[in-house]
C-alpha cells in the first residue's frame, strides 16, 4: 500500500472507532422512593453480568418521598439493566430486584 492509502485507511479506522464509541450514551433517569423506608443502597448491573457494580448512592441515601437523578455512565451501549434496592435495617421491606430497559424510561418509582 502507498502512503496515501495507509493514511486513508487510518483515518477511516479512527472515524469508525469514534462512531462506535459515541453510541455508548449515558443513561439518565429519575429514581423516586415512594416507600415509607429509607433506601440505603442502589445497585445496577447490565443484564447477564453476574455481579453487582458499586452502590450508586455511595455515602448518600434516598429518604421516603425523595427523588434523585441517576446517571449510569459505564461506557456500555446496552439498555437492559438489573437493579437492586436495599432498605434500612429498621425497614419492613425486603431487598428488591427488578430488570428494566433504562434507555426507554425517564423515571423509575419504587413503591411498597
VMD Tcl script that builds the backbone (N, CA, C; Angstrom):
set m [mol new atoms 336]
animate dup $m
set s [atomselect $m all]
$s set {name element resname resid chain x y z} {
  {N N UNK 1 A 0.848 -1.185 0.000}
  {CA C UNK 1 A 0.000 0.000 0.000}
  {C C UNK 1 A 0.890 1.242 0.000}
  {N N UNK 2 A 0.426 2.263 -0.682}
  {CA C UNK 2 A 1.190 3.503 -0.672}
  {C C UNK 2 A 0.784 4.356 0.520}
  {N N UNK 3 A 1.522 5.435 0.725}
  {CA C UNK 3 A 1.295 6.280 1.911}
  {C C UNK 3 A -0.106 6.883 1.933}
  {N N UNK 4 A -0.629 7.250 0.778}
  {CA C UNK 4 A -1.964 7.840 0.720}
  {C C UNK 4 A -3.027 6.813 1.134}
  {N N UNK 5 A -2.884 5.599 0.693}
  {CA C UNK 5 A -3.835 4.554 1.055}
  {C C UNK 5 A -3.775 4.264 2.549}
  {N N UNK 6 A -2.568 4.192 3.105}
  {CA C UNK 6 A -2.407 3.951 4.537}
  {C C UNK 6 A -3.047 5.077 5.335}
  {N N UNK 7 A -2.841 6.319 4.906}
  {CA C UNK 7 A -3.430 7.464 5.600}
  {C C UNK 7 A -4.954 7.408 5.530}
  {N N UNK 8 A -5.514 7.026 4.380}
  {CA C UNK 8 A -6.962 6.952 4.220}
  {C C UNK 8 A -7.543 5.844 5.105}
  {N N UNK 9 A -6.878 4.691 5.152}
  {CA C UNK 9 A -7.345 3.590 5.981}
  {C C UNK 9 A -7.275 3.970 7.450}
  {N N UNK 10 A -6.206 4.638 7.864}
  {CA C UNK 10 A -6.055 5.074 9.255}
  {C C UNK 10 A -7.147 6.066 9.624}
  {N N UNK 11 A -7.446 6.993 8.744}
  {CA C UNK 11 A -8.494 7.984 9.002}
  {C C UNK 11 A -9.858 7.311 9.109}
  {N N UNK 12 A -10.157 6.378 8.197}
  {CA C UNK 12 A -11.435 5.671 8.260}
  {C C UNK 12 A -11.555 4.839 9.533}
  {N N UNK 13 A -10.468 4.198 9.950}
  {CA C UNK 13 A -10.489 3.414 11.189}
  {C C UNK 13 A -10.766 4.321 12.382}
  {N N UNK 14 A -10.147 5.489 12.413}
  {CA C UNK 14 A -10.364 6.428 13.515}
  {C C UNK 14 A -11.813 6.910 13.530}
  {N N UNK 15 A -12.380 7.202 12.361}
  {CA C UNK 15 A -13.776 7.636 12.287}
  {C C UNK 15 A -14.718 6.522 12.727}
  {N N UNK 16 A -14.448 5.288 12.321}
  {CA C UNK 16 A -15.274 4.152 12.722}
  {C C UNK 16 A -15.219 3.962 14.231}
  {N N UNK 17 A -14.028 4.012 14.813}
  {CA C UNK 17 A -13.873 3.863 16.263}
  {C C UNK 17 A -14.619 4.962 16.988}
  {N N UNK 18 A -14.527 6.176 16.507}
  {CA C UNK 18 A -15.229 7.308 17.111}
  {C C UNK 18 A -16.741 7.102 17.033}
  {N N UNK 19 A -17.232 6.618 15.914}
  {CA C UNK 19 A -18.669 6.385 15.759}
  {C C UNK 19 A -19.147 5.288 16.696}
  {N N UNK 20 A -18.385 4.226 16.844}
  {CA C UNK 20 A -18.772 3.146 17.744}
  {C C UNK 20 A -18.761 3.633 19.178}
  {N N UNK 21 A -17.755 4.392 19.569}
  {CA C UNK 21 A -17.659 4.918 20.924}
  {C C UNK 21 A -18.803 5.869 21.230}
  {N N UNK 22 A -19.210 6.667 20.255}
  {CA C UNK 22 A -20.263 7.643 20.518}
  {C C UNK 22 A -21.629 6.983 20.705}
  {N N UNK 23 A -21.777 5.707 20.313}
  {CA C UNK 23 A -23.041 5.026 20.508}
  {C C UNK 23 A -23.305 4.718 21.978}
  {N N UNK 24 A -22.254 4.606 22.767}
  {CA C UNK 24 A -22.424 4.315 24.191}
  {C C UNK 24 A -22.776 5.617 24.904}
  {N N UNK 25 A -24.056 5.805 25.171}
  {CA C UNK 25 A -24.510 7.034 25.810}
  {C C UNK 25 A -24.790 6.798 27.283}
  {N N UNK 26 A -24.679 7.862 28.047}
  {CA C UNK 26 A -25.044 7.786 29.458}
  {C C UNK 26 A -26.549 7.556 29.568}
  {N N UNK 27 A -26.922 6.743 30.529}
  {CA C UNK 27 A -28.336 6.517 30.819}
  {C C UNK 27 A -28.715 7.400 31.996}
  {N N UNK 28 A -29.720 8.232 31.817}
  {CA C UNK 28 A -30.143 9.172 32.857}
  {C C UNK 28 A -31.625 8.962 33.120}
  {N N UNK 29 A -31.967 8.822 34.394}
  {CA C UNK 29 A -33.363 8.696 34.775}
  {C C UNK 29 A -33.529 9.190 36.208}
  {N N UNK 30 A -34.758 9.490 36.571}
  {CA C UNK 30 A -35.073 9.935 37.924}
  {C C UNK 30 A -35.591 8.747 38.718}
  {N N UNK 31 A -34.981 8.517 39.883}
  {CA C UNK 31 A -35.404 7.450 40.792}
  {C C UNK 31 A -36.181 8.089 41.931}
  {N N UNK 32 A -37.407 7.614 42.162}
  {CA C UNK 32 A -38.246 8.131 43.234}
  {C C UNK 32 A -38.513 7.024 44.243}
  {N N UNK 33 A -38.299 7.353 45.512}
  {CA C UNK 33 A -38.573 6.418 46.593}
  {C C UNK 33 A -39.976 6.698 47.134}
  {N N UNK 34 A -40.952 5.923 46.685}
  {CA C UNK 34 A -42.335 6.093 47.128}
  {C C UNK 34 A -42.703 5.071 48.202}
  {N N UNK 35 A -41.707 4.683 48.982}
  {CA C UNK 35 A -41.958 3.784 50.106}
  {C C UNK 35 A -41.933 4.596 51.394}
  {N N UNK 36 A -42.188 3.944 52.499}
  {CA C UNK 36 A -42.080 4.586 53.805}
  {C C UNK 36 A -40.741 4.287 54.469}
  {N N UNK 37 A -39.797 3.753 53.707}
  {CA C UNK 37 A -38.491 3.364 54.243}
  {C C UNK 37 A -37.368 4.075 53.498}
  {N N UNK 38 A -36.250 4.228 54.191}
  {CA C UNK 38 A -35.079 4.840 53.572}
  {C C UNK 38 A -34.383 3.822 52.682}
  {N N UNK 39 A -34.134 4.216 51.444}
  {CA C UNK 39 A -33.398 3.391 50.502}
  {C C UNK 39 A -31.918 3.689 50.722}
  {N N UNK 40 A -31.190 2.716 51.252}
  {CA C UNK 40 A -29.791 2.950 51.628}
  {C C UNK 40 A -28.793 2.601 50.533}
  {N N UNK 41 A -29.108 1.586 49.732}
  {CA C UNK 41 A -28.174 1.177 48.685}
  {C C UNK 41 A -28.944 0.861 47.404}
  {N N UNK 42 A -28.352 1.270 46.290}
  {CA C UNK 42 A -28.941 1.031 44.975}
  {C C UNK 42 A -27.831 0.569 44.040}
  {N N UNK 43 A -28.009 -0.633 43.512}
  {CA C UNK 43 A -27.006 -1.218 42.623}
  {C C UNK 43 A -27.610 -1.428 41.245}
  {N N UNK 44 A -26.782 -1.305 40.222}
  {CA C UNK 44 A -27.186 -1.644 38.863}
  {C C UNK 44 A -26.101 -2.513 38.252}
  {N N UNK 45 A -26.506 -3.243 37.246}
  {CA C UNK 45 A -25.579 -4.072 36.501}
  {C C UNK 45 A -26.262 -4.455 35.197}
  {N N UNK 46 A -25.554 -4.423 34.084}
  {CA C UNK 46 A -26.185 -4.865 32.846}
  {C C UNK 46 A -26.706 -6.291 32.989}
  {N N UNK 47 A -27.849 -6.561 32.420}
  {CA C UNK 47 A -28.417 -7.901 32.465}
  {C C UNK 47 A -27.402 -8.889 31.899}
  {N N UNK 48 A -27.230 -9.998 32.611}
  {CA C UNK 48 A -26.288 -11.013 32.175}
  {C C UNK 48 A -24.935 -10.943 32.868}
  {N N UNK 49 A -24.666 -9.830 33.565}
  {CA C UNK 49 A -23.441 -9.708 34.347}
  {C C UNK 49 A -23.727 -10.317 35.716}
  {N N UNK 50 A -22.856 -11.187 36.191}
  {CA C UNK 50 A -23.139 -11.968 37.391}
  {C C UNK 50 A -22.937 -11.239 38.716}
  {N N UNK 51 A -22.293 -10.092 38.702}
  {CA C UNK 51 A -22.025 -9.379 39.950}
  {C C UNK 51 A -22.586 -7.966 39.878}
  {N N UNK 52 A -22.985 -7.457 41.051}
  {CA C UNK 52 A -23.458 -6.079 41.131}
  {C C UNK 52 A -22.267 -5.143 41.076}
  {N N UNK 53 A -22.475 -3.997 40.448}
  {CA C UNK 53 A -21.442 -2.983 40.434}
  {C C UNK 53 A -21.557 -2.160 41.712}
  {N N UNK 54 A -20.746 -1.127 41.845}
  {CA C UNK 54 A -20.718 -0.336 43.088}
  {C C UNK 54 A -22.077 0.283 43.394}
  {N N UNK 55 A -22.297 0.545 44.684}
  {CA C UNK 55 A -23.504 1.223 45.140}
  {C C UNK 55 A -23.563 2.602 44.483}
  {N N UNK 56 A -24.626 2.860 43.756}
  {CA C UNK 56 A -24.781 4.131 43.042}
  {C C UNK 56 A -24.825 5.301 44.020}
  {N N UNK 57 A -25.407 5.094 45.203}
  {CA C UNK 57 A -25.558 6.178 46.169}
  {C C UNK 57 A -24.260 6.545 46.868}
  {N N UNK 58 A -23.320 5.625 46.962}
  {CA C UNK 58 A -22.112 5.908 47.738}
  {C C UNK 58 A -22.481 6.112 49.198}
  {N N UNK 59 A -22.188 7.271 49.741}
  {CA C UNK 59 A -22.493 7.585 51.146}
  {C C UNK 59 A -23.897 8.151 51.330}
  {N N UNK 60 A -24.600 8.443 50.244}
  {CA C UNK 60 A -25.930 9.040 50.313}
  {C C UNK 60 A -27.010 7.982 50.497}
  {N N UNK 61 A -28.198 8.413 50.825}
  {CA C UNK 61 A -29.394 7.572 50.913}
  {C C UNK 61 A -30.532 8.320 50.233}
  {N N UNK 62 A -31.621 7.616 49.974}
  {CA C UNK 62 A -32.803 8.242 49.392}
  {C C UNK 62 A -33.960 8.063 50.373}
  {N N UNK 63 A -34.335 9.150 50.991}
  {CA C UNK 63 A -35.394 9.136 52.016}
  {C C UNK 63 A -36.760 8.924 51.383}
  {N N UNK 64 A -37.729 8.483 52.178}
  {CA C UNK 64 A -39.087 8.301 51.671}
  {C C UNK 64 A -39.614 9.585 51.025}
  {N N UNK 65 A -40.189 9.440 49.845}
  {CA C UNK 65 A -40.773 10.573 49.132}
  {C C UNK 65 A -39.788 11.382 48.310}
  {N N UNK 66 A -38.494 11.125 48.442}
  {CA C UNK 66 A -37.487 11.890 47.707}
  {C C UNK 66 A -37.182 11.269 46.349}
  {N N UNK 67 A -36.635 12.110 45.472}
  {CA C UNK 67 A -36.208 11.679 44.142}
  {C C UNK 67 A -34.767 12.109 43.913}
  {N N UNK 68 A -34.095 11.394 43.026}
  {CA C UNK 68 A -32.724 11.729 42.664}
  {C C UNK 68 A -32.518 11.389 41.196}
  {N N UNK 69 A -31.735 12.210 40.509}
  {CA C UNK 69 A -31.394 11.898 39.129}
  {C C UNK 69 A -30.215 10.942 39.131}
  {N N UNK 70 A -30.361 9.820 38.449}
  {CA C UNK 70 A -29.329 8.796 38.369}
  {C C UNK 70 A -28.718 8.839 36.976}
  {N N UNK 71 A -27.393 8.824 36.908}
  {CA C UNK 71 A -26.679 8.727 35.642}
  {C C UNK 71 A -25.801 7.485 35.683}
  {N N UNK 72 A -26.017 6.603 34.729}
  {CA C UNK 72 A -25.160 5.434 34.574}
  {C C UNK 72 A -24.262 5.719 33.384}
  {N N UNK 73 A -23.010 5.987 33.678}
  {CA C UNK 73 A -22.032 6.341 32.649}
  {C C UNK 73 A -20.933 5.284 32.638}
  {N N UNK 74 A -21.342 4.064 32.269}
  {CA C UNK 74 A -20.382 2.963 32.322}
  {C C UNK 74 A -19.735 2.670 30.968}
  {N N UNK 75 A -20.056 3.460 29.962}
  {CA C UNK 75 A -19.442 3.294 28.652}
  {C C UNK 75 A -20.020 2.152 27.837}
  {N N UNK 76 A -21.002 1.485 28.361}
  {CA C UNK 76 A -21.604 0.368 27.634}
  {C C UNK 76 A -22.727 0.876 26.730}
  {N N UNK 77 A -23.009 0.132 25.701}
  {CA C UNK 77 A -24.114 0.503 24.809}
  {C C UNK 77 A -25.241 -0.530 24.946}
  {N N UNK 78 A -25.617 -0.805 26.195}
  {CA C UNK 78 A -26.723 -1.717 26.485}
  {C C UNK 78 A -27.830 -0.943 27.177}
  {N N UNK 79 A -29.023 -1.487 27.124}
  {CA C UNK 79 A -30.169 -0.816 27.737}
  {C C UNK 79 A -30.758 -1.596 28.900}
  {N N UNK 80 A -30.683 -2.909 28.848}
  {CA C UNK 80 A -31.283 -3.760 29.876}
  {C C UNK 80 A -30.374 -3.832 31.101}
  {N N UNK 81 A -30.873 -3.342 32.218}
  {CA C UNK 81 A -30.107 -3.352 33.467}
  {C C UNK 81 A -30.908 -4.023 34.569}
  {N N UNK 82 A -30.194 -4.795 35.388}
  {CA C UNK 82 A -30.758 -5.307 36.625}
  {C C UNK 82 A -30.541 -4.244 37.691}
  {N N UNK 83 A -31.511 -4.101 38.583}
  {CA C UNK 83 A -31.403 -3.122 39.667}
  {C C UNK 83 A -31.675 -3.821 40.995}
  {N N UNK 84 A -30.967 -3.391 42.020}
  {CA C UNK 84 A -31.143 -3.963 43.362}
  {C C UNK 84 A -31.311 -2.806 44.352}
  {N N UNK 85 A -32.367 -2.883 45.155}
  {CA C UNK 85 A -32.714 -1.843 46.115}
  {C C UNK 85 A -32.617 -2.423 47.518}
  {N N UNK 86 A -31.794 -1.823 48.365}
  {CA C UNK 86 A -31.648 -2.287 49.753}
  {C C UNK 86 A -32.082 -1.174 50.697}
  {N N UNK 87 A -32.983 -1.529 51.602}
  {CA C UNK 87 A -33.563 -0.562 52.523}
  {C C UNK 87 A -32.867 -0.609 53.881}
  {N N UNK 88 A -33.148 0.387 54.720}
  {CA C UNK 88 A -32.551 0.468 56.048}
  {C C UNK 88 A -32.923 -0.759 56.873}
  {N N UNK 89 A -32.105 -1.051 57.872}
  {CA C UNK 89 A -32.308 -2.233 58.708}
  {C C UNK 89 A -33.641 -2.206 59.458}
  {N N UNK 90 A -34.116 -1.011 59.818}
  {CA C UNK 90 A -35.370 -0.913 60.565}
  {C C UNK 90 A -36.607 -0.973 59.656}
  {N N UNK 91 A -36.390 -1.203 58.383}
  {CA C UNK 91 A -37.489 -1.261 57.425}
  {C C UNK 91 A -38.162 -2.633 57.439}
  {N N UNK 92 A -39.447 -2.641 57.116}
  {CA C UNK 92 A -40.185 -3.889 56.941}
  {C C UNK 92 A -40.022 -4.441 55.522}
  {N N UNK 93 A -39.355 -3.671 54.650}
  {CA C UNK 93 A -39.236 -4.066 53.247}
  {C C UNK 93 A -38.014 -4.956 53.023}
  {N N UNK 94 A -38.205 -5.957 52.203}
  {CA C UNK 94 A -37.102 -6.824 51.815}
  {C C UNK 94 A -36.322 -6.179 50.679}
  {N N UNK 95 A -35.117 -6.650 50.481}
  {CA C UNK 95 A -34.340 -6.230 49.317}
  {C C UNK 95 A -35.148 -6.568 48.073}
  {N N UNK 96 A -35.194 -5.637 47.151}
  {CA C UNK 96 A -35.986 -5.787 45.937}
  {C C UNK 96 A -35.081 -5.737 44.726}
  {N N UNK 97 A -35.379 -6.568 43.724}
  {CA C UNK 97 A -34.637 -6.541 42.466}
  {C C UNK 97 A -35.621 -6.422 41.311}
  {N N UNK 98 A -35.167 -5.782 40.243}
  {CA C UNK 98 A -36.002 -5.581 39.069}
  {C C UNK 98 A -35.080 -5.455 37.858}
  {N N UNK 99 A -35.626 -5.717 36.684}
  {CA C UNK 99 A -34.902 -5.540 35.426}
  {C C UNK 99 A -35.725 -4.619 34.546}
  {N N UNK 100 A -35.056 -3.610 33.974}
  {CA C UNK 100 A -35.754 -2.649 33.121}
  {C C UNK 100 A -34.873 -2.260 31.942}
  {N N UNK 101 A -35.515 -1.786 30.872}
  {CA C UNK 101 A -34.823 -1.184 29.751}
  {C C UNK 101 A -34.671 0.295 30.099}
  {N N UNK 102 A -33.491 0.676 30.558}
  {CA C UNK 102 A -33.282 2.045 31.032}
  {C C UNK 102 A -33.192 3.061 29.903}
  {N N UNK 103 A -33.006 2.614 28.673}
  {CA C UNK 103 A -32.987 3.544 27.537}
  {C C UNK 103 A -34.383 4.086 27.243}
  {N N UNK 104 A -35.402 3.337 27.605}
  {CA C UNK 104 A -36.782 3.710 27.280}
  {C C UNK 104 A -37.497 4.461 28.391}
  {N N UNK 105 A -36.880 4.587 29.551}
  {CA C UNK 105 A -37.595 5.200 30.669}
  {C C UNK 105 A -36.916 6.476 31.136}
  {N N UNK 106 A -37.700 7.421 31.525}
  {CA C UNK 106 A -37.164 8.667 32.054}
  {C C UNK 106 A -37.229 8.709 33.570}
  {N N UNK 107 A -38.010 7.772 34.142}
  {CA C UNK 107 A -38.135 7.747 35.592}
  {C C UNK 107 A -38.471 6.323 36.037}
  {N N UNK 108 A -38.142 6.075 37.302}
  {CA C UNK 108 A -38.448 4.782 37.932}
  {C C UNK 108 A -38.895 5.069 39.348}
  {N N UNK 109 A -40.015 4.485 39.727}
  {CA C UNK 109 A -40.561 4.707 41.073}
  {C C UNK 109 A -40.593 3.365 41.800}
  {N N UNK 110 A -39.946 3.333 42.942}
  {CA C UNK 110 A -40.016 2.129 43.764}
  {C C UNK 110 A -41.063 2.357 44.840}
  {N N UNK 111 A -41.945 1.385 44.993}
  {CA C UNK 111 A -43.019 1.521 45.983}
  {C C UNK 111 A -43.255 0.194 46.671}
  {N N UNK 112 A -43.990 0.238 47.755}
  {CA C UNK 112 A -44.252 -0.966 48.564}
  {C C UNK 112 A -45.261 -1.860 47.886}
}
mol reanalyze $m
mol bondsrecalc $m
mol representation Tube
mol addrep $m
